[in-house]
Amino acid sequence: MEEFLAFKDTQTNLKEAILVDYYVSGLCWGKEKKFSSLQLTGFIGLLHFLMENIETKHLPLEENIRELASAMTGIGHSLLETKGKLSFFSVEEAKDIIDYLKMSLFQHYKLYECMFTLPRDQKVVGAEVVVEIAKPAETPFPAPLEEGVPYEMYAQFLALPIPEEETIKAEQDLGIALLVSVEYL
C-alpha cells in the first residue's frame, strides 16, 4: 500500500502512516465483505475521493457527506439505466459502506481535518527519551516490600544474609529488651 500511495517514510511521517492505516483497514474491510476486485477498486477510490475532499478542498463534514451521496447516486439500478460511478454495488452493500464510513471517517472527521491543516511539531517525532535503568546489584533495587511476598519466600530468596556479628548483637539486644520488659512486670 505504501508503494501504491508513493509514500516514502511511513515510519516517521505520521500523516503518511495514518493514511496507509486508513486505506489498509478499508481494504481489509472490503475483503471481509467479499467485494469483487471491481468493487474493491471502487471502494478504495471512494475512500480516496473523500479523503482528498478533506485534504485539498477542505470541505466541512456536511459538504463531504453531500459529495458521498452524489457519488453513490445510481446504486441499485442496472448499468444500462444509469451512468453512476458506483452502480456495481447493491443497495445492501451501499448501506454497509455508509455504516463503515460513519464509524471510520465521519466519526473522526475533525481529527482528519487537523491532520491536513495543522502543522505537526517535528521535535516530538525526533525527541530523544532518556530512561534510567536500575543499577545491577546483589540485592533487588529497590528492595521489595515484605508485605507483598510470603515470609518463607522472602527469607529464602530475598532477605540479605545477616553477618554473624550482627546476629549476635541482635540476640543480645533482644535479651536486654526481654530483661527490661520482665523487670517492668
Protein Blocks (a to p, Z undefined) as FASTA:
>chain_A
ZZmnopablmlmmklmmmmmmmmmmmmmmmmnopafklmmmmmmmmmmmmmmmmmnopaf
klmmmmmmmmmgoihiafklpccfklmbcfklmmmmmmmmmmmmmmmmmmmmmmmmpccd
fklmmpccddddddddfbdcddddfklpcfklmmmmmpccddfklmmmmmmmmmmmmmmm
mmmZZ
